[in-house]
Amino acid sequence: MVMDKHHSHLPLPKCSRQHRYSEWVFRDVPSDISIVVDGGIFSLHKFPLVSRSGRIRKLIAGQRDSDISRIELLSLPGGPESFELAAKFCYGVNFEITAANVAQLCCVSDYLEMTEEYSKNNLGSRAEEYLEVVVSKNLEMCVEVLKQCENLLPLADELKIVTRCIDAIASKACVEQIASSFSRLEYSSSGRLHMNRQAKCEGDWWIEDLSVLRIDLYQRVITAMKCRGVRPESIAASLVNYAQKELTKRSISKVDVISGSNAHEKVVVETIVSLMPVEKLVVPITILFGLLRSAVILDCTVACRFDLERRIGSELDIATLDDLLIPSFCNAGDTLFDVETVHRILVNFSQLEDSDEDMEDVPVFESDSPTNSPSQTALFKVAKLVDNYLAEIAPDANLKLNKFIAIAESLPAHARTIHDGLYRAIDVYLKAHQGLSDADRSKLCKLIDFQKLTQEAGAHAAQNERLPLQSIVQVLYFEQIRLGNALFCSYPDDDHKPMHQSWRINSGALSAAMSPRDNYASLRRENRELKLELARMRMRLNDLEKDHVCMKKNMEKSNSRRFMNSFTKTIGKLNIFRHSSSRESSSPSKRSQVTDSKLTERT
């Protein structure tokens, strides 16, 4: 839209940005009024201004006695640049109304009272017409007008310029998204109509445009879009794009947070988190962890951090180890990684596991595993992730035992089908914290279910000197049971009843002996005898394994019943717990004496 030219005067010069006094003078026209706007002086003839501006008319009316009036306009919206446009309009100088200046024209015309009451087709009505007819029909122009309104608040908000632009943006985005959705509809091979999710959505091109807005106006736009029904995926994509642009402009450091120079970044994080859709998986979990790291270092509100932790907890099964390794921004004496935050995330995951919330919008069964629900699969994945995390943080010398145990116990007992990962993490912790007391080592090893160790992990644990003695005894006991069951399962015709009966008796005796109520002082007194018996057990276990290999080879050659009888007698002679139940048993066998002598030579 171009203004009509009613006069042939030259265009007015612009004011200096250094706020030096610049005079705006028309050639061959006597000036009888000086207008001061933010340090700039406009020397003009008052008649064109008075004919169109009610404010200037009222101000001049109060200075009739002076030949040349001097008027100062305080807090004029847009400053000298806006008044220049208004003066051009009053003097009939051509200029074009655009999306870059229409907000200024609306505000300055309201300030100067340039309404239809004082002149027909005045500046206010011309700017409003352009805003309503041109700007409101174009999403990009609405965004540009909103950008200009950042420096015109609160007047631009009072004139409903901001509200009208926001409503127009939300409506246009929703309409274009609906049109894009229709373009992705197609018929399947069975003749049913469905939406092709593989096709690129062309209705979200506005995501990049919105990233230029200030955070307060951006928040209002996204809120309006959510109310209009814009897809959560599109909202999330816009939030991610905005966060990446605003938070990567410069690095965030703890020094900046203390000095308060990162206040803008803090507001951005808190606002982005509050605008996130409630639906799962619409925001990549890597982005959630990035926002959480920023929230921790920026010291965002507790509600902001807890919201992020809750969202991450509901999707923890798709996280990686690098995601969990959140650096600690506390004092130098604290841990390298933020263990408390990870613990709260795990607690959120465990709570969701026990509720029905995690089953919404998720198929009841997985196609490849009809007997396992998705929640069970997620639990196993998280258990493996936690074990890897424990192994990663275990070497930290500042990591307290109670924090390590809290992370390990944050998942239910049925989460781990195999305890190899947990055993490895505990072994790393014991190696890095060699000053632990016997009580602390025993407390730590009680986290391990030695029945759930694989053969390789069990063999390593049986020879691990860092483990408490009672833990090693448990490992050897369960290894014996596993080996015995493997032997008897190789011969299905045999009667398994004696082995099961022996297992129950020995298991009950051992569990009572290894109960948490045992007195550690009593264990120390028996330490010497247990070490000797442990050496005997290791030797006998090795012999039993060798005999097992030989017997299996012989059985492949012959299925003689006589061989089975001799095998049963051999098993009876090699009972590794024959001398372990009482200290007053008969004298050791020759093999035990040889073992004792070997142990003496080793020690």
C-alpha positions in Angstrom: 0.0 0.0 0.0 1.5 3.4 -1.1 0.5 6.7 0.4 -0.9 9.4 -1.9 1.5 12.3 -2.6 -0.2 15.6 -1.9 2.8 17.9 -1.7 6.1 18.2 -3.7 8.4 18.7 -0.8 11.6 16.7 -0.5 11.7 13.7 1.8 12.5 14.4 5.4 16.1 13.5 6.5 16.5 10.8 9.2 17.6 11.5 12.8 21.0 10.6 13.9 21.2 7.4 16.0 23.7 9.1 18.4 20.7 11.3 19.6 22.4 14.4 18.3 19.9 17.2 17.5 19.0 17.0 13.9 16.6 19.4 12.3 13.9 18.4 9.8 13.2 21.4 7.6 11.1 21.8 4.4 12.6 23.9 1.7 10.7 27.2 1.0 8.3 26.5 3.8 8.6 28.5 7.0 8.7 26.4 10.1 6.8 27.5 13.1 7.0 24.4 15.4 9.7 22.2 16.7 8.9 18.6 17.7 11.4 16.9 20.0 11.4 13.0 19.9 14.1 11.2 21.8 16.7 13.9 21.2 15.8 14.5 17.6 14.4 17.9 16.6 11.8 18.2 13.8 11.4 21.8 12.5 8.0 21.7 10.8 5.0 23.7 9.8 2.2 23.0 12.3 -0.8 23.2 10.0 -0.4 19.7 8.3 0.3 18.1 11.7 -2.6 19.8 13.4 -5.0 18.9 10.6 -4.4 15.1 11.2 -3.1 14.7 14.7 -5.4 15.3 17.7 -2.6 15.1 20.2 -0.5 17.8 18.5 -3.5 20.0 18.0 -4.2 19.9 21.8 -0.5 20.6 22.7 -0.2 23.5 20.3 -3.5 25.0 21.6 -1.8 25.4 24.9 1.1 27.5 23.5 -0.7 30.2 21.5 1.3 33.1 23.0 4.7 32.0 21.4 5.5 32.5 17.7 7.4 29.2 17.4 6.1 26.5 19.6 8.4 23.7 21.0 6.7 20.4 21.8 8.4 17.3 23.3 6.7 14.0 22.7 7.7 11.6 25.5 7.8 7.8 25.1 6.6 7.9 21.5 6.4 4.3 20.3 9.1 3.5 17.8 11.0 6.7 18.5 12.1 9.2 15.8 11.7 6.6 13.0 8.0 6.2 13.7 7.4 9.9 13.9 9.2 10.3 10.6 6.6 8.1 9.0 3.7 9.9 10.6 5.2 13.3 9.5 5.6 12.0 5.9 1.9 11.0 5.9 0.8 14.4 7.2 2.9 16.2 4.5 1.8 13.8 1.7 5.2 12.2 1.1 5.0 8.8 -0.5 6.1 5.7 1.4 4.9 2.1 1.4 3.2 0.3 4.3 4.8 -3.1 4.8 4.9 -5.8 7.4 8.1 -4.2 8.8 6.4 -0.9 9.6 2.7 -1.5 10.0 2.9 -2.2 13.7 4.8 1.1 14.2 2.2 3.0 12.2 -0.6 1.5 14.2 1.1 2.4 17.5 2.2 5.9 16.5 -1.2 6.8 15.0 -2.8 5.8 18.2 -0.3 7.8 20.2 -0.7 10.9 18.0 -4.5 10.4 17.8 -4.5 10.2 14.0 -8.0 8.9 13.7 -11.0 9.5 11.4 -12.3 12.1 13.8 -9.6 14.5 12.6 -9.1 13.5 9.0 -10.7 11.1 6.5 -8.5 8.1 5.6 -6.2 9.0 8.4 -3.0 7.0 9.2 -4.7 4.9 11.9 -7.4 3.5 9.5 -4.9 3.0 6.7 -2.6 0.9 8.9 -5.5 -1.1 10.3 -6.8 -1.8 6.8 -3.4 -3.2 5.8 -3.1 -5.2 8.9 -6.5 -6.8 8.4 -6.6 -7.3 4.7 -3.0 -8.2 3.9 -1.0 -9.3 7.0 -3.7 -11.6 8.5 -3.8 -13.7 5.3 -0.1 -14.5 5.3 1.7 -16.5 8.0 5.1 -15.2 7.3 4.0 -11.5 7.4 2.3 -12.2 10.8 5.5 -13.5 12.2 7.3 -10.4 10.9 4.8 -8.1 12.5 5.1 -10.0 15.8 8.8 -9.5 15.6 8.4 -5.7 15.2 5.9 -5.7 18.2 8.7 -6.8 20.6 9.8 -3.2 20.8 6.3 -1.8 20.9 4.9 -3.5 23.9 2.6 -3.0 25.8 0.9 -0.6 23.4 0.9 -3.2 20.6 -0.8 -5.7 22.9 -3.4 -3.1 24.0 -4.2 -2.4 20.4 -4.7 -6.2 19.8 -2.0 -6.3 17.2 -0.2 -9.2 18.9 -3.4 -11.1 19.5 -4.6 -10.8 16.0 -1.3 -12.0 14.6 -1.1 -14.9 16.9 -4.6 -16.1 16.1 -3.8 -15.7 12.4 -0.6 -17.8 12.7 -2.4 -20.6 14.7 -5.3 -20.7 12.2 -3.1 -20.8 9.1 -0.8 -23.4 10.6 -3.8 -25.6 11.5 -5.4 -25.2 8.1 -2.2 -26.0 6.2 -1.5 -29.0 8.4 -5.0 -30.4 7.7 -4.5 -29.9 4.0 -1.1 -31.7 4.2 -2.7 -34.5 6.1 -5.3 -35.0 3.3 -2.5 -35.1 0.8 -1.0 -38.0 2.6 -4.1 -40.2 2.6 -3.8 -43.3 0.5 -5.5 -46.7 0.0 -3.8 -49.8 1.3 -3.6 -53.1 -0.6 -6.7 -54.2 1.2 -8.6 -51.2 0.1 -8.7 -49.4 3.4 -7.9 -45.7 3.6 -5.0 -44.8 5.8 -2.4 -42.0 6.3 1.1 -42.6 4.9 3.4 -41.7 7.8 6.5 -42.2 5.6 5.6 -39.2 3.5 7.1 -35.9 4.5 4.7 -33.5 6.1 4.8 -30.2 4.1 2.5 -28.3 6.5 5.2 -27.6 9.0 7.3 -25.2 7.1 6.4 -22.5 9.7 8.6 -24.2 12.3 11.7 -22.3 11.1 9.9 -19.0 10.9 8.7 -19.1 14.5 12.3 -19.4 15.8 12.9 -15.7 15.3 10.4 -14.7 17.9 11.2 -13.6 21.4 10.4 -16.3 24.0 7.4 -14.6 25.5 5.7 -14.1 22.1 6.8 -17.6 21.0 5.1 -19.1 24.1 1.8 -17.4 23.2 2.0 -18.6 19.6 2.6 -22.3 20.6 -0.2 -22.1 23.2 -2.6 -20.9 20.6 -1.5 -23.6 18.2 -2.1 -26.3 20.9 -5.6 -24.9 21.5 -6.3 -25.0 17.7 -5.4 -28.6 17.5 -2.0 -28.5 15.7 -0.4 -32.0 15.9 1.8 -32.7 18.9 4.6 -33.9 16.7 4.7 -30.5 15.0 4.6 -28.7 18.3 7.4 -30.8 19.6 9.5 -30.2 16.4 9.0 -26.5 16.7 10.1 -26.6 20.4 13.2 -28.6 19.6 14.2 -26.3 16.8 13.7 -23.2 19.0 15.6 -24.7 21.9 18.5 -25.7 19.8 18.8 -22.2 18.3 18.5 -20.3 21.6 20.7 -22.6 23.7 23.5 -23.1 21.3 24.2 -19.4 20.6 26.8 -19.5 23.3 28.0 -22.1 25.8 26.5 -22.3 29.2 28.9 -22.3 32.1 28.5 -22.3 35.9 30.3 -18.9 36.1 27.7 -17.3 33.9 24.9 -18.8 36.0 26.4 -17.4 39.2 26.8 -14.0 37.6 23.3 -14.1 36.3 24.3 -13.6 32.6 22.3 -16.7 31.6 18.9 -15.5 32.7 17.6 -15.7 29.2 18.7 -19.3 28.7 17.0 -20.2 32.0 13.7 -18.7 30.9 14.0 -20.5 27.5 14.5 -23.9 29.2 11.6 -23.5 31.6 9.3 -22.2 28.9 10.1 -25.0 26.5 9.5 -27.7 29.1 6.2 -26.1 30.1 5.0 -26.2 26.4 5.9 -29.8 25.7 3.0 -32.0 24.6 1.9 -34.7 27.1 2.2 -37.4 24.5 5.1 -39.8 24.7 7.9 -40.1 22.2 7.1 -36.9 20.4 10.3 -35.3 21.7 13.5 -37.3 21.2 14.9 -38.6 24.5 18.3 -37.1 23.6 16.7 -33.7 23.5 15.1 -34.3 26.9 18.4 -35.2 28.4 20.0 -32.1 26.8 17.3 -29.9 28.3 17.8 -31.7 31.7 21.5 -31.0 31.6 20.8 -27.3 30.8 18.1 -27.2 33.6 20.6 -28.6 36.1 23.4 -26.1 35.3 21.1 -23.1 35.0 19.4 -24.0 38.3 15.9 -24.0 36.8 12.9 -24.5 39.0 12.3 -27.8 40.8 9.1 -28.2 38.8 10.9 -27.9 35.5 13.6 -30.5 36.4 11.0 -32.9 37.9 8.9 -32.7 34.8 11.9 -33.6 32.6 12.9 -36.4 34.9 9.3 -37.8 34.8 9.3 -37.6 31.0 12.6 -39.3 30.7 11.6 -42.0 33.2 8.6 -42.9 31.0 10.9 -43.5 28.0 14.0 -44.7 29.8 14.1 -48.0 27.9 15.2 -46.2 24.7 18.0 -44.2 26.4 21.7 -44.9 26.0 24.5 -44.9 28.5 25.8 -41.5 27.2 22.4 -40.0 28.0 22.6 -41.1 31.6 26.1 -39.7 32.1 25.0 -36.3 33.3 28.0 -34.2 34.6 27.8 -33.0 38.2 27.9 -29.2 38.5 28.2 -29.2 42.3 31.3 -28.7 44.5 34.6 -30.1 43.6 34.4 -32.8 46.3 31.3 -34.3 44.8 31.0 -37.1 42.3 31.9 -36.7 38.6 28.4 -37.5 37.5 25.0 -36.4 38.8 23.9 -39.6 40.5 21.0 -38.1 42.4 19.3 -37.0 39.2 19.7 -40.5 37.7 18.3 -42.1 40.8 15.2 -39.9 40.6 14.7 -40.9 37.0 14.9 -44.5 37.9 12.4 -44.1 40.7 10.0 -42.5 38.1 10.5 -45.4 35.8 9.8 -47.9 38.6 6.7 -46.1 39.6 5.4 -46.1 36.0 6.2 -49.8 35.8 3.7 -50.5 38.6 1.0 -48.4 37.1 -1.2 -48.6 34.0 -0.1 -45.3 32.6 2.7 -46.8 30.6 0.3 -49.0 28.7 -1.6 -46.2 27.1 -1.2 -45.9 23.3 1.0 -49.0 23.3 0.0 -52.4 21.8 -0.6 -55.1 24.4 1.8 -57.6 22.8 4.9 -57.3 20.7 4.9 -59.1 17.4 8.1 -61.0 18.0 7.4 -61.9 21.6 3.7 -62.6 22.3 4.3 -63.9 25.8 6.1 -60.7 27.0 4.4 -57.4 27.5 6.3 -54.2 26.4 6.7 -53.2 30.0 8.7 -56.4 30.7 10.9 -55.8 27.7 11.4 -52.2 28.8 12.3 -53.4 32.3 15.0 -55.7 31.0 16.5 -53.0 28.8 16.6 -50.6 31.7 18.2 -53.2 34.0 21.0 -53.7 31.5 21.4 -49.9 31.1 21.6 -49.4 34.9 24.2 -52.1 35.2 26.4 -50.4 32.6 25.8 -47.1 34.3 27.0 -48.5 37.6 30.1 -50.0 36.0 30.8 -46.6 34.5 30.5 -44.6 37.7 32.0 -47.2 40.0 35.7 -46.0 39.6 34.8 -42.6 41.0 36.6 -42.3 44.3 34.0 -39.8 45.7 31.1 -42.2 45.0 29.6 -43.2 48.3 28.5 -46.7 49.0 24.9 -45.7 49.8 24.5 -43.9 46.5 25.8 -46.9 44.6 23.5 -49.2 46.4 20.5 -46.8 45.9 21.0 -46.9 42.1 21.3 -50.7 42.1 18.2 -51.2 44.2 16.1 -48.7 42.3 14.7 -51.5 40.0 12.6 -54.4 41.2 14.2 -57.8 41.8 12.6 -59.4 38.8 14.2 -56.8 36.4 17.4 -58.7 36.2 17.3 -62.3 34.8 21.1 -62.4 34.8 23.3 -60.7 37.3 26.5 -60.7 35.4 26.3 -56.9 34.7 25.6 -56.1 38.3 28.5 -58.4 39.5 30.9 -56.7 37.1 29.8 -53.2 38.4 30.3 -54.3 42.0 33.6 -55.8 41.2 34.8 -52.5 39.7 33.6 -50.6 42.8 35.4 -53.0 45.1 38.6 -52.6 43.1 38.3 -48.8 43.2 37.4 -48.7 46.9 39.8 -51.1 48.5 39.4 -49.4 51.9 35.9 -50.8 52.4 35.2 -52.7 55.6 34.2 -56.3 55.6 30.7 -55.2 56.6 30.4 -52.8 53.7 31.7 -55.4 51.2 29.2 -57.9 52.5 26.4 -55.4 52.3 27.4 -54.6 48.7 27.6 -58.2 47.6 24.1 -59.0 49.0 22.8 -57.2 45.9 24.0 -60.1 43.8 21.9 -63.2 43.3 24.7 -65.7 42.7 22.2 -68.2 41.3 21.7 -65.8 38.3 25.4 -65.7 37.4 26.4 -67.3 34.1 29.1 -70.0 34.1 31.8 -67.6 33.1 30.8 -65.0 35.7 30.5 -67.7 38.4 34.0 -69.0 37.6 35.4 -65.5 37.9 33.6 -64.9 41.2 34.8 -68.2 42.7 38.4 -66.9 42.3 37.7 -63.2 43.1 39.7 -62.3 46.3 37.9 -59.0 46.5 34.6 -60.7 47.4 33.8 -61.6 51.0 34.4 -65.2 51.9 30.7 -66.0 52.5 29.9 -64.7 48.9 32.6 -67.0 47.5 31.1 -70.0 49.4 27.7 -69.2 47.9 29.2 -69.0 44.4 30.8 -72.4 44.8 27.7 -73.9 46.2 25.5 -72.8 43.3 28.2 -73.9 40.8 28.1 -77.4 42.4 24.3 -77.5 42.0 24.5 -76.3 38.4 27.1 -78.9 37.5 25.3 -81.7 39.3 22.0 -80.9 37.5 23.9 -80.8 34.2 25.3 -84.2 34.9 22.0 -85.8 35.8 20.2 -84.2 33.0 22.6 -86.0 30.6 21.1 -89.3 31.8 17.3 -89.1 31.8 16.8 -92.7 32.8 18.4 -92.2 36.2 16.4 -91.5 39.4 16.8 -87.8 40.2 15.2 -88.0 43.5 18.3 -88.3 45.7 19.9 -85.2 44.0 16.8 -83.1 44.6 16.5 -84.2 48.2 20.2 -83.4 48.8 19.8 -80.0 47.2 16.9 -79.1 49.5 18.8 -80.2 52.6 22.0 -78.4 51.7 20.2 -75.3 50.5 18.3 -74.9 53.7 21.4 -75.3 55.8 23.4 -72.9 53.8 20.7 -70.2 53.6 20.4 -70.3 57.4 24.2 -70.1 57.8 24.4 -67.2 55.3 21.4 -65.3 56.7 21.8 -61.5 57.2 21.4 -62.1 60.9 24.7 -63.9 61.2 27.3 -62.4 63.4 30.4 -61.2 61.6 32.5 -61.8 64.7 31.6 -65.5 64.5 32.6 -65.5 60.8 36.0 -64.1 61.6 36.7 -66.8 64.2 35.9 -69.4 61.6 37.8 -67.7 58.9 40.9 -69.9 59.1 38.9 -73.1 58.9 36.8 -71.8 56.0 39.8 -70.9 54.0 41.2 -74.4 54.4 37.8 -75.9 53.4 37.6 -73.5 50.5 40.8 -74.7 49.1 39.7 -78.3 49.3 36.4 -77.5 47.6 38.2 -75.8 44.7 40.4 -78.9 44.2 37.4 -81.2 44.3 35.4 -79.1 42.0 38.2 -79.2 39.4 38.4 -83.0 39.8 34.7 -83.3 39.4 34.7 -81.2 36.2 37.5 -83.4 34.7 35.6 -86.6 35.6 32.5 -85.2 34.1 34.3 -84.6 30.7 35.8 -88.1 30.8 32.5 -89.7 31.7 30.6 -87.9 29.0 33.1 -89.1 26.4 32.8 -92.7 27.6 29.0 -92.6 27.5 29.1 -91.6 23.9 31.0 -94.9 23.2 29.0 -97.1 25.4 25.6 -97.1 27.2 26.5 -99.9 29.5 24.4 -100.1 32.7 27.5 -101.1 34.6 29.1 -97.8 33.7 26.2 -96.0 35.1 26.5 -97.8 38.4 30.2 -96.9 38.7 29.4 -93.3 37.8 26.9 -93.1 40.7 29.5 -94.4 43.1 32.0 -91.9 41.9 29.5 -89.0 42.5 29.0 -90.2 46.0 32.7 -90.2 46.7 33.1 -86.6 45.3 30.5 -84.9 47.5 32.3 -81.6 48.0 30.2 -80.7 51.1 31.0 -83.9 53.0 33.4 -82.3 55.5 31.9 -78.8 55.5 28.9 -79.2 57.8 30.8 -79.8 61.0 34.1 -78.9 62.5 34.2 -82.2 64.5 34.1 -84.5 61.4 36.5 -87.3 60.9 40.2 -86.8 59.9 40.7 -85.4 56.4 41.4 -87.7 53.5 44.8 -87.9 51.9 43.6 -85.6 49.2 42.6 -83.0 51.9 46.0 -83.4 53.5 47.7 -82.7 50.1 45.4 -79.7 49.7 46.3 -78.4 53.1 50.0 -78.7 52.4 49.5 -76.9 49.0 47.6 -74.1 50.8 50.3 -73.8 53.4 52.9 -73.4 50.6 50.8 -70.7 48.9 50.3 -68.7 52.1 
